[in-house]
Amino acid sequence: MKEAINESKKRTAVCIVITAAVIALSLIFIAFTKLGSNGRIAYVYSDGELIETIDLDRVTSPYTFIVSHNGGENLIEVRHDEIGVISATCPDKICVDQGHIKDSSLPIVCLPNKLVVQIGKNSDSDVPDAVAQ
Ligand SMILES: [Zn+2]
């Protein structure tokens, strides 16, 4: 009789441990999934070629870099969560006027300098194809 009680207590303990483990794993999984979906990646293309991939969520302090193509230059500023062209040698300056972008709705395109800056999610495999067209 005593052994039977012990056995049932053991089973209850095992059940609690398993339940706790499942809950913990679910929480970890949810945390990772959330991080993944929030991860915004900026893709910088020069003449159709991917030259920079920037994880905007990991940018802690703003920085700039220059993309050159056929003598044309675009000065790109990267900030936490956003990216934009802050100065350019192109005549129309449409890319500069557009300011910083935060999402994938409207990519920055500088036709004269053949520059494209697009934001996509980490798992978004369609992004490079869409720009290559
Ligand atoms: Zn431009």
Residues whose N, C-alpha, C, O or C-beta is under 5 A from the ligand:
A	BS01	ZN	A88 C90 K93 I94 C95 C110
